[in-house]
Amino acid sequence: MSDTGRESITDKAGAALKPDSQKTTTEQVGDHVKGTGDSIASTLQPQSEKSTTQKAGDTLSGNSNNNDQSLLDKTKNAVGLGNK
């Protein structure tokens, strides 16, 4: 379960597991908008107010906002499903 205003871990995983080459333009734009919104929400929400699940999700998705690739992006790139 995600915190209020945050993207759920299952939604993040679903978006990450589908190769970008198989996504429509609308899906890619939607993923980008959702990801940006979630990143902003992650930055604004104090760590002390995040649920354990949300902290874990932020760690996996790279929402620490320090421009590092997320674990999901690293995995996608390693198996050839990413943009890079």
PyMOL Python script that loads the backbone (N, CA, C, O; Angstrom):
from pymol import cmd

cmd.read_pdbstr("""\
ATOM      1  N   MET A   1       0.850  -1.180   0.000  1.00  0.00           N
ATOM      2  CA  MET A   1       0.000   0.000   0.000  1.00  0.00           C
ATOM      3  C   MET A   1       0.892   1.238   0.000  1.00  0.00           C
ATOM      4  O   MET A   1       1.900   1.295   0.705  1.00  0.00           O
ATOM      5  N   SER A   2       0.514   2.206  -0.785  1.00  0.00           N
ATOM      6  CA  SER A   2       1.322   3.419  -0.859  1.00  0.00           C
ATOM      7  C   SER A   2       0.727   4.507   0.026  1.00  0.00           C
ATOM      8  O   SER A   2      -0.451   4.480   0.382  1.00  0.00           O
ATOM      9  N   ASP A   3       1.575   5.453   0.363  1.00  0.00           N
ATOM     10  CA  ASP A   3       1.116   6.586   1.151  1.00  0.00           C
ATOM     11  C   ASP A   3       0.226   7.469   0.274  1.00  0.00           C
ATOM     12  O   ASP A   3       0.283   7.393  -0.953  1.00  0.00           O
ATOM     13  N   THR A   4      -0.591   8.299   0.908  1.00  0.00           N
ATOM     14  CA  THR A   4      -1.500   9.183   0.189  1.00  0.00           C
ATOM     15  C   THR A   4      -0.717  10.068  -0.784  1.00  0.00           C
ATOM     16  O   THR A   4       0.290  10.676  -0.420  1.00  0.00           O
ATOM     17  N   GLY A   5      -1.195  10.127  -2.009  1.00  0.00           N
ATOM     18  CA  GLY A   5      -0.561  10.964  -3.014  1.00  0.00           C
ATOM     19  C   GLY A   5       0.642  10.338  -3.685  1.00  0.00           C
ATOM     20  O   GLY A   5       1.302  10.988  -4.496  1.00  0.00           O
ATOM     21  N   ARG A   6       0.940   9.093  -3.365  1.00  0.00           N
ATOM     22  CA  ARG A   6       2.116   8.428  -3.925  1.00  0.00           C
ATOM     23  C   ARG A   6       1.701   7.313  -4.868  1.00  0.00           C
ATOM     24  O   ARG A   6       0.624   6.736  -4.714  1.00  0.00           O
ATOM     25  N   GLU A   7       2.535   7.010  -5.833  1.00  0.00           N
ATOM     26  CA  GLU A   7       2.280   5.920  -6.767  1.00  0.00           C
ATOM     27  C   GLU A   7       2.550   4.593  -6.065  1.00  0.00           C
ATOM     28  O   GLU A   7       3.535   4.462  -5.339  1.00  0.00           O
ATOM     29  N   SER A   8       1.678   3.613  -6.278  1.00  0.00           N
ATOM     30  CA  SER A   8       1.853   2.324  -5.603  1.00  0.00           C
ATOM     31  C   SER A   8       3.043   1.565  -6.179  1.00  0.00           C
ATOM     32  O   SER A   8       3.449   1.783  -7.321  1.00  0.00           O
ATOM     33  N   ILE A   9       3.583   0.679  -5.371  1.00  0.00           N
ATOM     34  CA  ILE A   9       4.730  -0.118  -5.796  1.00  0.00           C
ATOM     35  C   ILE A   9       4.339  -1.015  -6.967  1.00  0.00           C
ATOM     36  O   ILE A   9       5.139  -1.221  -7.880  1.00  0.00           O
ATOM     37  N   THR A  10       3.124  -1.548  -6.952  1.00  0.00           N
ATOM     38  CA  THR A  10       2.697  -2.412  -8.059  1.00  0.00           C
ATOM     39  C   THR A  10       2.559  -1.628  -9.360  1.00  0.00           C
ATOM     40  O   THR A  10       2.866  -2.150 -10.432  1.00  0.00           O
ATOM     41  N   ASP A  11       2.102  -0.387  -9.276  1.00  0.00           N
ATOM     42  CA  ASP A  11       2.029   0.450 -10.482  1.00  0.00           C
ATOM     43  C   ASP A  11       3.428   0.752 -11.015  1.00  0.00           C
ATOM     44  O   ASP A  11       3.661   0.715 -12.223  1.00  0.00           O
ATOM     45  N   LYS A  12       4.352   1.048 -10.111  1.00  0.00           N
ATOM     46  CA  LYS A  12       5.734   1.316 -10.519  1.00  0.00           C
ATOM     47  C   LYS A  12       6.339   0.088 -11.190  1.00  0.00           C
ATOM     48  O   LYS A  12       6.980   0.190 -12.236  1.00  0.00           O
ATOM     49  N   ALA A  13       6.127  -1.072 -10.577  1.00  0.00           N
ATOM     50  CA  ALA A  13       6.694  -2.309 -11.117  1.00  0.00           C
ATOM     51  C   ALA A  13       6.094  -2.630 -12.484  1.00  0.00           C
ATOM     52  O   ALA A  13       6.809  -3.026 -13.404  1.00  0.00           O
ATOM     53  N   GLY A  14       4.785  -2.457 -12.611  1.00  0.00           N
ATOM     54  CA  GLY A  14       4.133  -2.722 -13.894  1.00  0.00           C
ATOM     55  C   GLY A  14       4.675  -1.847 -15.005  1.00  0.00           C
ATOM     56  O   GLY A  14       4.902  -2.316 -16.120  1.00  0.00           O
ATOM     57  N   ALA A  15       4.879  -0.589 -14.706  1.00  0.00           N
ATOM     58  CA  ALA A  15       5.418   0.337 -15.705  1.00  0.00           C
ATOM     59  C   ALA A  15       6.866   0.003 -16.035  1.00  0.00           C
ATOM     60  O   ALA A  15       7.293   0.138 -17.182  1.00  0.00           O
ATOM     61  N   ALA A  16       7.621  -0.431 -15.032  1.00  0.00           N
ATOM     62  CA  ALA A  16       9.036  -0.716 -15.238  1.00  0.00           C
ATOM     63  C   ALA A  16       9.255  -2.019 -16.003  1.00  0.00           C
ATOM     64  O   ALA A  16      10.234  -2.147 -16.738  1.00  0.00           O
ATOM     65  N   LEU A  17       8.363  -2.976 -15.838  1.00  0.00           N
ATOM     66  CA  LEU A  17       8.565  -4.285 -16.451  1.00  0.00           C
ATOM     67  C   LEU A  17       8.184  -4.337 -17.928  1.00  0.00           C
ATOM     68  O   LEU A  17       8.633  -5.224 -18.654  1.00  0.00           O
ATOM     69  N   LYS A  18       7.373  -3.409 -18.367  1.00  0.00           N
ATOM     70  CA  LYS A  18       6.992  -3.379 -19.783  1.00  0.00           C
ATOM     71  C   LYS A  18       8.057  -2.602 -20.547  1.00  0.00           C
ATOM     72  O   LYS A  18       8.338  -1.451 -20.212  1.00  0.00           O
ATOM     73  N   PRO A  19       8.653  -3.214 -21.565  1.00  0.00           N
ATOM     74  CA  PRO A  19       9.703  -2.513 -22.317  1.00  0.00           C
ATOM     75  C   PRO A  19       9.180  -1.214 -22.936  1.00  0.00           C
ATOM     76  O   PRO A  19       8.050  -1.154 -23.420  1.00  0.00           O
ATOM     77  N   ASP A  20      10.008  -0.193 -22.913  1.00  0.00           N
ATOM     78  CA  ASP A  20       9.617   1.103 -23.481  1.00  0.00           C
ATOM     79  C   ASP A  20       9.255   0.972 -24.955  1.00  0.00           C
ATOM     80  O   ASP A  20       8.398   1.704 -25.452  1.00  0.00           O
ATOM     81  N   SER A  21       9.897   0.051 -25.649  1.00  0.00           N
ATOM     82  CA  SER A  21       9.625  -0.127 -27.072  1.00  0.00           C
ATOM     83  C   SER A  21       8.212  -0.657 -27.325  1.00  0.00           C
ATOM     84  O   SER A  21       7.696  -0.533 -28.436  1.00  0.00           O
ATOM     85  N   GLN A  22       7.582  -1.245 -26.304  1.00  0.00           N
ATOM     86  CA  GLN A  22       6.233  -1.774 -26.444  1.00  0.00           C
ATOM     87  C   GLN A  22       5.163  -0.824 -25.897  1.00  0.00           C
ATOM     88  O   GLN A  22       3.973  -1.136 -25.944  1.00  0.00           O
ATOM     89  N   LYS A  23       5.574   0.306 -25.393  1.00  0.00           N
ATOM     90  CA  LYS A  23       4.634   1.276 -24.837  1.00  0.00           C
ATOM     91  C   LYS A  23       4.221   2.276 -25.904  1.00  0.00           C
ATOM     92  O   LYS A  23       5.006   2.653 -26.774  1.00  0.00           O
ATOM     93  N   THR A  24       2.973   2.689 -25.811  1.00  0.00           N
ATOM     94  CA  THR A  24       2.508   3.751 -26.700  1.00  0.00           C
ATOM     95  C   THR A  24       3.087   5.077 -26.202  1.00  0.00           C
ATOM     96  O   THR A  24       3.592   5.167 -25.084  1.00  0.00           O
ATOM     97  N   THR A  25       3.005   6.077 -27.030  1.00  0.00           N
ATOM     98  CA  THR A  25       3.464   7.407 -26.626  1.00  0.00           C
ATOM     99  C   THR A  25       2.696   7.871 -25.392  1.00  0.00           C
ATOM    100  O   THR A  25       3.269   8.469 -24.481  1.00  0.00           O
ATOM    101  N   THR A  26       1.399   7.590 -25.370  1.00  0.00           N
ATOM    102  CA  THR A  26       0.565   7.980 -24.226  1.00  0.00           C
ATOM    103  C   THR A  26       1.035   7.299 -22.947  1.00  0.00           C
ATOM    104  O   THR A  26       1.093   7.933 -21.894  1.00  0.00           O
ATOM    105  N   GLU A  27       1.372   6.012 -23.030  1.00  0.00           N
ATOM    106  CA  GLU A  27       1.873   5.292 -21.853  1.00  0.00           C
ATOM    107  C   GLU A  27       3.203   5.875 -21.381  1.00  0.00           C
ATOM    108  O   GLU A  27       3.416   6.053 -20.182  1.00  0.00           O
ATOM    109  N   GLN A  28       4.091   6.168 -22.321  1.00  0.00           N
ATOM    110  CA  GLN A  28       5.397   6.723 -21.955  1.00  0.00           C
ATOM    111  C   GLN A  28       5.248   8.085 -21.288  1.00  0.00           C
ATOM    112  O   GLN A  28       5.909   8.366 -20.289  1.00  0.00           O
ATOM    113  N   VAL A  29       4.380   8.927 -21.839  1.00  0.00           N
ATOM    114  CA  VAL A  29       4.143  10.246 -21.248  1.00  0.00           C
ATOM    115  C   VAL A  29       3.514  10.085 -19.868  1.00  0.00           C
ATOM    116  O   VAL A  29       3.908  10.760 -18.917  1.00  0.00           O
ATOM    117  N   GLY A  30       2.533   9.186 -19.760  1.00  0.00           N
ATOM    118  CA  GLY A  30       1.881   8.933 -18.471  1.00  0.00           C
ATOM    119  C   GLY A  30       2.861   8.451 -17.422  1.00  0.00           C
ATOM    120  O   GLY A  30       2.825   8.902 -16.277  1.00  0.00           O
ATOM    121  N   ASP A  31       3.754   7.518 -17.816  1.00  0.00           N
ATOM    122  CA  ASP A  31       4.769   7.025 -16.883  1.00  0.00           C
ATOM    123  C   ASP A  31       5.679   8.163 -16.409  1.00  0.00           C
ATOM    124  O   ASP A  31       6.030   8.254 -15.233  1.00  0.00           O
ATOM    125  N   HIS A  32       6.047   9.019 -17.350  1.00  0.00           N
ATOM    126  CA  HIS A  32       6.929  10.140 -17.001  1.00  0.00           C
ATOM    127  C   HIS A  32       6.241  11.111 -16.039  1.00  0.00           C
ATOM    128  O   HIS A  32       6.839  11.558 -15.060  1.00  0.00           O
ATOM    129  N   VAL A  33       4.990  11.426 -16.326  1.00  0.00           N
ATOM    130  CA  VAL A  33       4.237  12.353 -15.469  1.00  0.00           C
ATOM    131  C   VAL A  33       4.047  11.762 -14.074  1.00  0.00           C
ATOM    132  O   VAL A  33       4.268  12.439 -13.070  1.00  0.00           O
ATOM    133  N   LYS A  34       3.636  10.496 -14.022  1.00  0.00           N
ATOM    134  CA  LYS A  34       3.447   9.829 -12.727  1.00  0.00           C
ATOM    135  C   LYS A  34       4.764   9.752 -11.955  1.00  0.00           C
ATOM    136  O   LYS A  34       4.804  10.003 -10.751  1.00  0.00           O
ATOM    137  N   GLY A  35       5.834   9.402 -12.660  1.00  0.00           N
ATOM    138  CA  GLY A  35       7.137   9.297 -12.013  1.00  0.00           C
ATOM    139  C   GLY A  35       7.622  10.629 -11.461  1.00  0.00           C
ATOM    140  O   GLY A  35       8.169  10.694 -10.360  1.00  0.00           O
ATOM    141  N   THR A  36       7.415  11.691 -12.236  1.00  0.00           N
ATOM    142  CA  THR A  36       7.805  13.027 -11.787  1.00  0.00           C
ATOM    143  C   THR A  36       6.982  13.448 -10.579  1.00  0.00           C
ATOM    144  O   THR A  36       7.517  13.984  -9.608  1.00  0.00           O
ATOM    145  N   GLY A  37       5.684  13.205 -10.644  1.00  0.00           N
ATOM    146  CA  GLY A  37       4.808  13.540  -9.512  1.00  0.00           C
ATOM    147  C   GLY A  37       5.181  12.769  -8.262  1.00  0.00           C
ATOM    148  O   GLY A  37       5.194  13.322  -7.162  1.00  0.00           O
ATOM    149  N   ASP A  38       5.486  11.487  -8.432  1.00  0.00           N
ATOM    150  CA  ASP A  38       5.865  10.666  -7.289  1.00  0.00           C
ATOM    151  C   ASP A  38       7.206  11.112  -6.713  1.00  0.00           C
ATOM    152  O   ASP A  38       7.401  11.101  -5.498  1.00  0.00           O
ATOM    153  N   SER A  39       8.118  11.499  -7.584  1.00  0.00           N
ATOM    154  CA  SER A  39       9.415  11.981  -7.123  1.00  0.00           C
ATOM    155  C   SER A  39       9.276  13.275  -6.319  1.00  0.00           C
ATOM    156  O   SER A  39       9.938  13.461  -5.298  1.00  0.00           O
ATOM    157  N   ILE A  40       8.414  14.154  -6.794  1.00  0.00           N
ATOM    158  CA  ILE A  40       8.171  15.407  -6.063  1.00  0.00           C
ATOM    159  C   ILE A  40       7.540  15.099  -4.705  1.00  0.00           C
ATOM    160  O   ILE A  40       7.938  15.659  -3.683  1.00  0.00           O
ATOM    161  N   ALA A  41       6.548  14.199  -4.707  1.00  0.00           N
ATOM    162  CA  ALA A  41       5.896  13.823  -3.448  1.00  0.00           C
ATOM    163  C   ALA A  41       6.893  13.185  -2.489  1.00  0.00           C
ATOM    164  O   ALA A  41       6.833  13.417  -1.282  1.00  0.00           O
ATOM    165  N   SER A  42       7.808  12.381  -3.023  1.00  0.00           N
ATOM    166  CA  SER A  42       8.830  11.744  -2.196  1.00  0.00           C
ATOM    167  C   SER A  42       9.732  12.784  -1.544  1.00  0.00           C
ATOM    168  O   SER A  42      10.104  12.665  -0.376  1.00  0.00           O
ATOM    169  N   THR A  43      10.073  13.802  -2.322  1.00  0.00           N
ATOM    170  CA  THR A  43      10.939  14.857  -1.802  1.00  0.00           C
ATOM    171  C   THR A  43      10.242  15.677  -0.720  1.00  0.00           C
ATOM    172  O   THR A  43      10.862  16.067   0.270  1.00  0.00           O
ATOM    173  N   LEU A  44       8.966  15.932  -0.912  1.00  0.00           N
ATOM    174  CA  LEU A  44       8.224  16.778   0.018  1.00  0.00           C
ATOM    175  C   LEU A  44       7.806  16.045   1.297  1.00  0.00           C
ATOM    176  O   LEU A  44       7.594  16.674   2.333  1.00  0.00           O
ATOM    177  N   GLN A  45       7.691  14.727   1.224  1.00  0.00           N
ATOM    178  CA  GLN A  45       7.244  13.961   2.388  1.00  0.00           C
ATOM    179  C   GLN A  45       8.443  13.596   3.262  1.00  0.00           C
ATOM    180  O   GLN A  45       9.359  12.920   2.794  1.00  0.00           O
ATOM    181  N   PRO A  46       8.452  14.028   4.516  1.00  0.00           N
ATOM    182  CA  PRO A  46       9.576  13.696   5.409  1.00  0.00           C
ATOM    183  C   PRO A  46       9.708  12.184   5.601  1.00  0.00           C
ATOM    184  O   PRO A  46       8.703  11.477   5.673  1.00  0.00           O
ATOM    185  N   GLN A  47      10.925  11.696   5.682  1.00  0.00           N
ATOM    186  CA  GLN A  47      11.189  10.264   5.898  1.00  0.00           C
ATOM    187  C   GLN A  47      10.423   9.753   7.115  1.00  0.00           C
ATOM    188  O   GLN A  47       9.913   8.633   7.099  1.00  0.00           O
ATOM    189  N   SER A  48      10.339  10.557   8.157  1.00  0.00           N
ATOM    190  CA  SER A  48       9.687  10.119   9.391  1.00  0.00           C
ATOM    191  C   SER A  48       8.193   9.865   9.219  1.00  0.00           C
ATOM    192  O   SER A  48       7.575   9.185  10.038  1.00  0.00           O
ATOM    193  N   GLU A  49       7.614  10.415   8.151  1.00  0.00           N
ATOM    194  CA  GLU A  49       6.178  10.241   7.912  1.00  0.00           C
ATOM    195  C   GLU A  49       5.875   9.161   6.874  1.00  0.00           C
ATOM    196  O   GLU A  49       4.708   8.888   6.596  1.00  0.00           O
ATOM    197  N   LYS A  50       6.899   8.550   6.302  1.00  0.00           N
ATOM    198  CA  LYS A  50       6.697   7.520   5.292  1.00  0.00           C
ATOM    199  C   LYS A  50       6.481   6.169   5.950  1.00  0.00           C
ATOM    200  O   LYS A  50       7.101   5.846   6.963  1.00  0.00           O
ATOM    201  N   SER A  51       5.584   5.382   5.353  1.00  0.00           N
ATOM    202  CA  SER A  51       5.382   4.021   5.830  1.00  0.00           C
ATOM    203  C   SER A  51       6.615   3.189   5.449  1.00  0.00           C
ATOM    204  O   SER A  51       7.401   3.579   4.585  1.00  0.00           O
ATOM    205  N   THR A  52       6.763   2.059   6.100  1.00  0.00           N
ATOM    206  CA  THR A  52       7.877   1.161   5.790  1.00  0.00           C
ATOM    207  C   THR A  52       7.814   0.732   4.329  1.00  0.00           C
ATOM    208  O   THR A  52       8.837   0.654   3.649  1.00  0.00           O
ATOM    209  N   THR A  53       6.608   0.456   3.860  1.00  0.00           N
ATOM    210  CA  THR A  53       6.427   0.050   2.467  1.00  0.00           C
ATOM    211  C   THR A  53       6.859   1.161   1.515  1.00  0.00           C
ATOM    212  O   THR A  53       7.513   0.897   0.506  1.00  0.00           O
ATOM    213  N   GLN A  54       6.498   2.394   1.832  1.00  0.00           N
ATOM    214  CA  GLN A  54       6.851   3.511   0.956  1.00  0.00           C
ATOM    215  C   GLN A  54       8.354   3.749   0.970  1.00  0.00           C
ATOM    216  O   GLN A  54       8.937   4.052  -0.071  1.00  0.00           O
ATOM    217  N   LYS A  55       8.990   3.617   2.129  1.00  0.00           N
ATOM    218  CA  LYS A  55      10.454   3.757   2.186  1.00  0.00           C
ATOM    219  C   LYS A  55      11.122   2.715   1.292  1.00  0.00           C
ATOM    220  O   LYS A  55      12.064   3.021   0.561  1.00  0.00           O
ATOM    221  N   ALA A  56      10.618   1.473   1.360  1.00  0.00           N
ATOM    222  CA  ALA A  56      11.183   0.405   0.529  1.00  0.00           C
ATOM    223  C   ALA A  56      10.959   0.704  -0.945  1.00  0.00           C
ATOM    224  O   ALA A  56      11.859   0.519  -1.764  1.00  0.00           O
ATOM    225  N   GLY A  57       9.766   1.164  -1.282  1.00  0.00           N
ATOM    226  CA  GLY A  57       9.464   1.512  -2.668  1.00  0.00           C
ATOM    227  C   GLY A  57      10.335   2.638  -3.184  1.00  0.00           C
ATOM    228  O   GLY A  57      10.778   2.607  -4.332  1.00  0.00           O
ATOM    229  N   ASP A  58      10.583   3.630  -2.348  1.00  0.00           N
ATOM    230  CA  ASP A  58      11.451   4.743  -2.741  1.00  0.00           C
ATOM    231  C   ASP A  58      12.878   4.257  -2.985  1.00  0.00           C
ATOM    232  O   ASP A  58      13.550   4.710  -3.912  1.00  0.00           O
ATOM    233  N   THR A  59      13.326   3.342  -2.151  1.00  0.00           N
ATOM    234  CA  THR A  59      14.674   2.797  -2.319  1.00  0.00           C
ATOM    235  C   THR A  59      14.777   2.045  -3.644  1.00  0.00           C
ATOM    236  O   THR A  59      15.734   2.235  -4.394  1.00  0.00           O
ATOM    237  N   LEU A  60      13.801   1.202  -3.929  1.00  0.00           N
ATOM    238  CA  LEU A  60      13.822   0.418  -5.161  1.00  0.00           C
ATOM    239  C   LEU A  60      13.657   1.266  -6.404  1.00  0.00           C
ATOM    240  O   LEU A  60      14.256   0.974  -7.439  1.00  0.00           O
ATOM    241  N   SER A  61      12.858   2.306  -6.318  1.00  0.00           N
ATOM    242  CA  SER A  61      12.605   3.120  -7.508  1.00  0.00           C
ATOM    243  C   SER A  61      13.590   4.272  -7.671  1.00  0.00           C
ATOM    244  O   SER A  61      13.525   5.000  -8.662  1.00  0.00           O
ATOM    245  N   GLY A  62      14.488   4.447  -6.730  1.00  0.00           N
ATOM    246  CA  GLY A  62      15.484   5.505  -6.858  1.00  0.00           C
ATOM    247  C   GLY A  62      14.964   6.881  -6.542  1.00  0.00           C
ATOM    248  O   GLY A  62      15.511   7.869  -7.031  1.00  0.00           O
ATOM    249  N   ASN A  63      13.925   6.979  -5.740  1.00  0.00           N
ATOM    250  CA  ASN A  63      13.338   8.276  -5.415  1.00  0.00           C
ATOM    251  C   ASN A  63      14.095   9.014  -4.319  1.00  0.00           C
ATOM    252  O   ASN A  63      13.499   9.729  -3.513  1.00  0.00           O
ATOM    253  N   SER A  64      15.394   8.837  -4.295  1.00  0.00           N
ATOM    254  CA  SER A  64      16.196   9.605  -3.349  1.00  0.00           C
ATOM    255  C   SER A  64      16.596  10.936  -3.959  1.00  0.00           C
ATOM    256  O   SER A  64      17.200  11.777  -3.293  1.00  0.00           O
ATOM    257  N   ASN A  65      16.253  11.125  -5.244  1.00  0.00           N
ATOM    258  CA  ASN A  65      16.448  12.386  -5.958  1.00  0.00           C
ATOM    259  C   ASN A  65      17.893  12.860  -5.999  1.00  0.00           C
ATOM    260  O   ASN A  65      18.169  14.053  -5.873  1.00  0.00           O
ATOM    261  N   ASN A  66      18.815  11.914  -6.176  1.00  0.00           N
ATOM    262  CA  ASN A  66      20.215  12.311  -6.318  1.00  0.00           C
ATOM    263  C   ASN A  66      20.755  11.945  -7.692  1.00  0.00           C
ATOM    264  O   ASN A  66      21.964  11.806  -7.878  1.00  0.00           O
ATOM    265  N   ASN A  67      19.835  11.788  -8.669  1.00  0.00           N
ATOM    266  CA  ASN A  67      20.158  11.531 -10.075  1.00  0.00           C
ATOM    267  C   ASN A  67      20.818  10.182 -10.329  1.00  0.00           C
ATOM    268  O   ASN A  67      21.384   9.979 -11.403  1.00  0.00           O
ATOM    269  N   ASP A  68      20.763   9.251  -9.373  1.00  0.00           N
ATOM    270  CA  ASP A  68      21.228   7.896  -9.603  1.00  0.00           C
ATOM    271  C   ASP A  68      20.119   7.122 -10.300  1.00  0.00           C
ATOM    272  O   ASP A  68      18.936   7.426 -10.147  1.00  0.00           O
ATOM    273  N   GLN A  69      20.524   6.115 -11.068  1.00  0.00           N
ATOM    274  CA  GLN A  69      19.516   5.246 -11.673  1.00  0.00           C
ATOM    275  C   GLN A  69      18.863   4.413 -10.583  1.00  0.00           C
ATOM    276  O   GLN A  69      19.519   4.020  -9.618  1.00  0.00           O
ATOM    277  N   SER A  70      17.584   4.147 -10.733  1.00  0.00           N
ATOM    278  CA  SER A  70      16.900   3.275  -9.785  1.00  0.00           C
ATOM    279  C   SER A  70      17.333   1.839 -10.028  1.00  0.00           C
ATOM    280  O   SER A  70      17.881   1.514 -11.081  1.00  0.00           O
ATOM    281  N   LEU A  71      17.081   0.979  -9.039  1.00  0.00           N
ATOM    282  CA  LEU A  71      17.378  -0.435  -9.212  1.00  0.00           C
ATOM    283  C   LEU A  71      16.566  -1.015 -10.368  1.00  0.00           C
ATOM    284  O   LEU A  71      17.060  -1.858 -11.116  1.00  0.00           O
ATOM    285  N   LEU A  72      15.330  -0.566 -10.512  1.00  0.00           N
ATOM    286  CA  LEU A  72      14.495  -1.047 -11.618  1.00  0.00           C
ATOM    287  C   LEU A  72      15.079  -0.629 -12.965  1.00  0.00           C
ATOM    288  O   LEU A  72      15.110  -1.432 -13.898  1.00  0.00           O
ATOM    289  N   ASP A  73      15.542   0.615 -13.080  1.00  0.00           N
ATOM    290  CA  ASP A  73      16.142   1.068 -14.332  1.00  0.00           C
ATOM    291  C   ASP A  73      17.430   0.318 -14.629  1.00  0.00           C
ATOM    292  O   ASP A  73      17.682  -0.053 -15.776  1.00  0.00           O
ATOM    293  N   LYS A  74      18.245   0.091 -13.610  1.00  0.00           N
ATOM    294  CA  LYS A  74      19.483  -0.665 -13.801  1.00  0.00           C
ATOM    295  C   LYS A  74      19.182  -2.067 -14.301  1.00  0.00           C
ATOM    296  O   LYS A  74      19.867  -2.577 -15.188  1.00  0.00           O
ATOM    297  N   THR A  75      18.146  -2.698 -13.725  1.00  0.00           N
ATOM    298  CA  THR A  75      17.760  -4.044 -14.142  1.00  0.00           C
ATOM    299  C   THR A  75      17.243  -4.038 -15.574  1.00  0.00           C
ATOM    300  O   THR A  75      17.627  -4.888 -16.378  1.00  0.00           O
ATOM    301  N   LYS A  76      16.369  -3.081 -15.896  1.00  0.00           N
ATOM    302  CA  LYS A  76      15.845  -2.993 -17.261  1.00  0.00           C
ATOM    303  C   LYS A  76      16.994  -2.814 -18.260  1.00  0.00           C
ATOM    304  O   LYS A  76      17.008  -3.460 -19.309  1.00  0.00           O
ATOM    305  N   ASN A  77      17.943  -1.952 -17.943  1.00  0.00           N
ATOM    306  CA  ASN A  77      19.054  -1.714 -18.841  1.00  0.00           C
ATOM    307  C   ASN A  77      19.940  -2.961 -18.981  1.00  0.00           C
ATOM    308  O   ASN A  77      20.461  -3.243 -20.060  1.00  0.00           O
ATOM    309  N   ALA A  78      20.102  -3.694 -17.889  1.00  0.00           N
ATOM    310  CA  ALA A  78      20.946  -4.888 -17.904  1.00  0.00           C
ATOM    311  C   ALA A  78      20.369  -5.980 -18.804  1.00  0.00           C
ATOM    312  O   ALA A  78      21.119  -6.724 -19.437  1.00  0.00           O
ATOM    313  N   VAL A  79      19.051  -6.076 -18.863  1.00  0.00           N
ATOM    314  CA  VAL A  79      18.431  -7.113 -19.700  1.00  0.00           C
ATOM    315  C   VAL A  79      17.974  -6.576 -21.054  1.00  0.00           C
ATOM    316  O   VAL A  79      17.313  -7.287 -21.810  1.00  0.00           O
ATOM    317  N   GLY A  80      18.317  -5.344 -21.361  1.00  0.00           N
ATOM    318  CA  GLY A  80      18.018  -4.773 -22.666  1.00  0.00           C
ATOM    319  C   GLY A  80      16.631  -4.220 -22.855  1.00  0.00           C
ATOM    320  O   GLY A  80      16.183  -4.070 -23.992  1.00  0.00           O
ATOM    321  N   LEU A  81      15.926  -3.907 -21.768  1.00  0.00           N
ATOM    322  CA  LEU A  81      14.570  -3.377 -21.875  1.00  0.00           C
ATOM    323  C   LEU A  81      14.492  -1.875 -21.664  1.00  0.00           C
ATOM    324  O   LEU A  81      13.418  -1.292 -21.818  1.00  0.00           O
ATOM    325  N   GLY A  82      15.582  -1.243 -21.323  1.00  0.00           N
ATOM    326  CA  GLY A  82      15.578   0.188 -21.026  1.00  0.00           C
ATOM    327  C   GLY A  82      15.864   1.038 -22.239  1.00  0.00           C
ATOM    328  O   GLY A  82      16.007   0.538 -23.354  1.00  0.00           O
ATOM    329  N   ASN A  83      15.945   2.333 -22.003  1.00  0.00           N
ATOM    330  CA  ASN A  83      16.230   3.288 -23.070  1.00  0.00           C
ATOM    331  C   ASN A  83      17.699   3.333 -23.455  1.00  0.00           C
ATOM    332  O   ASN A  83      18.040   3.730 -24.569  1.00  0.00           O
ATOM    333  N   LYS A  84      18.564   2.931 -22.547  1.00  0.00           N
ATOM    334  CA  LYS A  84      20.001   3.137 -22.755  1.00  0.00           C
ATOM    335  C   LYS A  84      20.657   1.962 -23.405  1.00  0.00           C
ATOM    336  O   LYS A  84      21.864   1.983 -23.646  1.00  0.00           O
TER     337      LYS A  84
END
""", "prot")
cmd.dss("prot")
cmd.show_as("cartoon", "prot")
cmd.util.cbc("prot")
cmd.orient("prot")
